[in-house]
Amino acid sequence: MMELNPPPPYPGSADPTFGVTSPPFTVAQDIMYPAPPKYSAAVVQPVPTIMQPDFAMVQSTTVIQSQPVMVVNPVVIQSGLRDIPAQIQCTYCQQQIITAIEPVNGLLVWIVFGVLCIFGFWPCCLIPFCVNSCKDVQHICPNCRNVLHIYRRM
């Protein structure tokens, strides 16, 4: 039978300070770095703030852009103006005038030309361009040279 004795200690492994209490160990403070701050268990969250704009300091400025002025000379249709000069008041220079007339090629001239070409009257198809009674009539102010009215035959 065997006895229950512990085995003998291994040579060189015995700790001579075993069981001896040592003085408290002090940690030297590093000169370059300060100690970390102490944190408490309660974490404080910052309260969010809503920034409102200060309307009292806002100044409004009004910018006015001017549009370019476009002058349009309308042709005013005056009743009674036919193919002869007439006495009227000019709508542009506001003078009492007798209109100057000028014949211009219009729709009637081109229709007569087309009909003569279709039916084969080649030598005669240019005649409507020479006859003033087929042409439209422009009434022009002799003072300001603006077109006052166009009398159309068709």
Secondary structure, 3 states (H helix, E strand, C coil): CCCCCCCCCCCCCCCCCCCCCCCCCCCCCCCCCCCCCCCCCCCCCCCCCCCCCCHHHCCCCCCCCCCCCCCCCCCCCCCCCCCCCCEEECCCCCCEEECEEEEECCHHHHHHHHHHHHCCCHHHCCHHHCCHHHCEEEEECCCCCCEEEEECCC
